[in-house]
């Protein structure tokens, strides 16, 4: 963690100027950082969400552990009882897809998929690797927002959940571009994720009855509902190189 006095003074200043703000970006010596503070909950949200201080401390602990193991996560450079500071890791893939040419999408998505497979081959899991929680900068991928990291569950079940969340997120943000998504997931499988992919396929066997039930909503359902059909589609047809829907 950073121990530079000037940096620490700047962090204290940013905290004073932005108390109550969940996430704030700032710069130091030309480099960007993010301050994340304890979320201030009110009303019923106090009952619906976990203790925000505990959530922040959990994220700090997970980030520290993953960094020690060499996982692709942002560098934690400062932390206190109600805040943490991490280095900027680049734009999220969700935002990149909105602003970069589609010709760049295949490489970005393959890089993300390979990074997820690498995380899994290290016997680690993220918890919620949606595209809004993955950053990409010049081919380097980092996993951010690790509050959903699941302690206590088997690592394989966590990795299966990771993969399903990742595929769901792909369909959520880029729609049924099945060839593009299959190419990305094939990169995941080739980079060490085949075992987890097969486990995910086995897990979904008992849920395939939803395939025909969800089919009417594949084009008209909400952004979270439509991808359910396509996730099931992927595990039905990916190995067959099918193009039907």
C-alpha positions as CSV (number, residue, x, y, z in Angstrom):
1,X,0.0,0.0,0.0
2,X,1.1,3.5,-0.7
3,X,3.0,5.2,2.2
4,X,3.8,8.5,0.5
5,X,2.8,11.3,2.9
6,X,1.6,13.6,0.0
7,X,-0.5,10.8,-1.4
8,X,-2.1,10.1,2.1
9,X,-2.8,13.8,2.5
10,X,-4.5,13.8,-0.9
11,X,-6.6,10.8,0.1
12,X,-7.7,12.5,3.3
13,X,-8.6,15.6,1.3
14,X,-10.7,13.6,-1.2
15,X,-12.5,11.8,1.7
16,X,-13.3,15.2,3.4
17,X,-14.6,16.7,0.1
18,X,-16.7,13.7,-0.9
19,X,-18.1,12.2,2.3
20,X,-21.1,10.0,1.6
21,X,-20.1,9.4,-2.0
22,X,-19.8,5.7,-2.8
23,X,-17.0,5.9,-5.4
24,X,-14.8,8.9,-6.4
25,X,-12.0,9.1,-8.9
26,X,-8.9,11.3,-8.4
27,X,-5.4,11.8,-9.8
28,X,-2.0,11.8,-8.3
29,X,1.2,12.5,-10.3
30,X,-0.7,11.9,-13.5
31,X,-2.1,8.5,-12.4
32,X,-5.8,7.8,-11.7
33,X,-7.1,6.2,-8.5
34,X,-10.5,5.3,-7.1
35,X,-11.7,6.0,-3.6
36,X,-14.4,3.7,-2.4
37,X,-16.2,4.5,0.8
38,X,-18.7,2.6,3.0
39,X,-22.1,2.8,1.4
40,X,-24.6,4.9,3.3
41,X,-27.8,3.0,3.5
42,X,-31.2,4.3,4.6
43,X,-34.7,3.0,5.1
44,X,-35.5,-0.5,4.0
45,X,-32.1,-0.8,2.2
46,X,-30.5,-1.4,5.6
47,X,-32.6,-4.6,5.8
48,X,-32.2,-5.7,2.2
49,X,-28.4,-5.3,1.9
50,X,-25.6,-6.6,3.9
51,X,-23.8,-4.4,6.4
52,X,-21.9,-2.0,4.2
53,X,-18.9,-1.7,6.5
54,X,-18.6,-5.5,6.6
55,X,-18.9,-5.6,2.8
56,X,-16.1,-3.1,2.3
57,X,-13.8,-4.9,4.8
58,X,-14.6,-8.2,3.0
59,X,-13.7,-6.6,-0.4
60,X,-10.4,-5.3,1.1
61,X,-9.6,-8.8,2.4
62,X,-10.4,-10.5,-0.8
63,X,-8.4,-8.0,-2.9
64,X,-5.4,-8.5,-0.6
65,X,-5.6,-12.3,-0.8
66,X,-6.1,-12.4,-4.6
67,X,-3.2,-10.0,-5.2
68,X,-0.9,-12.1,-3.0
69,X,-1.8,-15.1,-5.2
70,X,-1.1,-13.2,-8.4
71,X,-4.7,-12.8,-9.6
72,X,-5.6,-10.1,-12.1
73,X,-7.1,-7.5,-9.7
74,X,-6.5,-3.8,-9.3
75,X,-3.7,-2.8,-6.9
76,X,-4.9,-1.9,-3.4
77,X,-2.9,1.2,-2.4
78,X,-4.7,2.4,0.7
79,X,-7.4,1.3,3.2
80,X,-9.0,2.4,6.4
81,X,-12.0,1.4,8.5
82,X,-14.5,3.1,6.1
83,X,-12.6,3.4,2.8
84,X,-10.2,1.9,0.4
85,X,-8.2,3.2,-2.6
86,X,-7.3,1.2,-5.7
87,X,-5.3,2.0,-8.8
88,X,-7.4,2.6,-12.0
89,X,-7.5,-0.5,-14.2
90,X,-9.0,1.0,-17.3
91,X,-12.5,1.2,-18.6
92,X,-15.0,-1.6,-17.9
93,X,-15.8,-3.8,-20.8
94,X,-19.4,-2.8,-20.6
95,X,-18.4,0.8,-21.3
96,X,-15.8,-0.1,-23.9
97,X,-18.4,-1.9,-26.0
98,X,-20.4,1.3,-26.1
99,X,-17.6,3.4,-27.5
100,X,-15.2,1.2,-29.5
101,X,-15.8,-0.2,-33.0
102,X,-17.3,-3.7,-33.2
103,X,-14.2,-4.8,-35.0
104,X,-12.4,-4.7,-31.7
105,X,-15.0,-6.7,-29.7
106,X,-13.7,-10.2,-30.5
107,X,-10.3,-9.5,-29.1
108,X,-11.6,-7.7,-26.0
109,X,-14.1,-10.5,-25.2
110,X,-11.5,-13.2,-25.8
111,X,-9.1,-11.5,-23.5
112,X,-11.8,-11.3,-20.8
113,X,-12.7,-15.0,-21.3
114,X,-9.0,-16.1,-21.1
115,X,-8.5,-14.0,-18.0
116,X,-11.5,-15.6,-16.3
117,X,-10.1,-19.1,-17.2
118,X,-6.7,-18.0,-15.8
119,X,-8.4,-17.0,-12.6
120,X,-10.2,-20.4,-12.4
121,X,-7.0,-22.4,-13.1
122,X,-5.5,-20.6,-10.1
123,X,-8.4,-22.2,-8.1
124,X,-10.0,-18.8,-7.5
125,X,-13.3,-17.3,-8.3
126,X,-14.7,-13.8,-8.7
127,X,-18.3,-14.2,-7.6
128,X,-20.0,-11.9,-10.2
129,X,-17.8,-11.4,-13.3
130,X,-20.3,-9.4,-15.3
131,X,-18.9,-7.1,-18.0
132,X,-19.4,-4.1,-15.8
133,X,-17.1,-5.7,-13.2
134,X,-14.2,-6.5,-15.7
135,X,-11.8,-3.8,-16.9
136,X,-9.7,-3.9,-20.1
137,X,-6.7,-1.7,-21.0
138,X,-4.5,-2.6,-24.0
139,X,-5.1,-6.3,-23.6
140,X,-4.7,-6.3,-19.8
141,X,-7.8,-7.5,-17.9
142,X,-8.5,-6.8,-14.3
143,X,-11.5,-8.0,-12.2
144,X,-13.1,-5.4,-10.0
145,X,-15.9,-5.0,-7.5
146,X,-15.3,-8.3,-5.6
147,X,-17.9,-7.9,-2.9
148,X,-19.9,-10.9,-4.3
149,X,-16.9,-13.3,-3.7
150,X,-18.5,-16.3,-2.1
151,X,-16.8,-17.8,0.9
152,X,-17.8,-21.2,2.1
153,X,-19.0,-22.7,-1.2
154,X,-16.9,-25.2,-3.1
155,X,-14.6,-23.6,-5.5
156,X,-16.1,-25.5,-8.5
157,X,-19.6,-24.3,-7.7
158,X,-18.2,-20.7,-7.4
159,X,-16.5,-21.1,-10.8
160,X,-19.6,-22.5,-12.4
161,X,-21.6,-19.5,-11.2
162,X,-18.8,-17.2,-12.5
163,X,-19.1,-18.7,-16.0
164,X,-22.9,-18.6,-16.1
165,X,-22.8,-14.9,-14.9
166,X,-20.2,-14.1,-17.5
167,X,-22.1,-15.7,-20.4
168,X,-25.4,-14.1,-19.2
169,X,-23.6,-10.8,-19.2
170,X,-22.3,-11.2,-22.7
171,X,-25.8,-11.8,-24.0
172,X,-27.2,-9.0,-21.8
173,X,-24.9,-6.4,-23.3
174,X,-24.3,-7.4,-26.9
175,X,-27.4,-9.5,-27.6
176,X,-27.6,-12.8,-29.4
177,X,-24.3,-12.6,-31.3
178,X,-23.9,-16.3,-30.9
179,X,-20.8,-16.7,-33.1
180,X,-19.0,-14.0,-31.4
181,X,-19.9,-15.2,-27.9
182,X,-19.2,-18.8,-28.7
183,X,-15.7,-17.8,-29.9
184,X,-15.1,-16.0,-26.6
185,X,-16.3,-19.0,-24.6
186,X,-14.2,-21.4,-26.8
187,X,-11.2,-19.2,-25.8
188,X,-12.2,-19.7,-22.1
189,X,-12.4,-23.4,-22.6
190,X,-9.1,-23.6,-24.5
191,X,-7.3,-21.6,-21.8
192,X,-8.1,-24.1,-19.0
193,X,-11.8,-23.7,-18.5
194,X,-13.1,-26.8,-20.1
195,X,-13.7,-28.6,-16.8
196,X,-15.8,-25.8,-15.5
197,X,-17.7,-25.4,-18.8
198,X,-18.6,-29.1,-18.7
199,X,-19.7,-28.8,-15.0
200,X,-21.9,-25.8,-16.0
201,X,-23.4,-27.8,-18.8
202,X,-24.2,-30.7,-16.3
203,X,-25.7,-28.2,-13.8
204,X,-28.0,-26.8,-16.5
205,X,-29.4,-30.2,-17.5
206,X,-32.1,-30.0,-14.9
207,X,-32.9,-26.4,-16.0
208,X,-33.3,-27.1,-19.8
209,X,-37.1,-27.3,-19.4
210,X,-36.8,-23.5,-19.2
211,X,-35.4,-23.4,-22.8
212,X,-38.8,-23.7,-24.5
213,X,-40.6,-21.7,-21.8
214,X,-38.2,-18.8,-22.2
215,X,-38.2,-18.9,-26.0
216,X,-41.1,-16.5,-26.4
217,X,-39.2,-13.9,-24.4
218,X,-35.8,-14.2,-26.2
219,X,-36.5,-11.1,-28.2
220,X,-39.1,-9.2,-26.1
221,X,-38.1,-10.0,-22.5
222,X,-36.3,-7.6,-20.2
223,X,-32.5,-7.3,-20.3
224,X,-32.1,-9.9,-17.5
225,X,-34.8,-12.2,-18.9
226,X,-33.8,-12.5,-22.5
227,X,-30.2,-13.7,-21.8
228,X,-31.6,-16.7,-19.8
229,X,-32.8,-18.3,-23.1
230,X,-29.5,-17.6,-24.8
231,X,-27.4,-19.0,-21.9
232,X,-29.5,-22.3,-22.2
233,X,-29.1,-22.1,-26.0
234,X,-25.3,-21.8,-25.7
235,X,-25.0,-25.0,-23.6
236,X,-27.4,-26.9,-26.0
237,X,-25.8,-25.9,-29.3
238,X,-22.3,-24.5,-28.8
239,X,-20.5,-27.9,-29.4
240,X,-22.6,-28.5,-32.5
241,X,-21.7,-25.1,-34.1
242,X,-25.4,-24.6,-34.6
243,X,-26.8,-21.4,-36.0
244,X,-30.5,-22.0,-35.4
245,X,-32.3,-20.2,-32.6
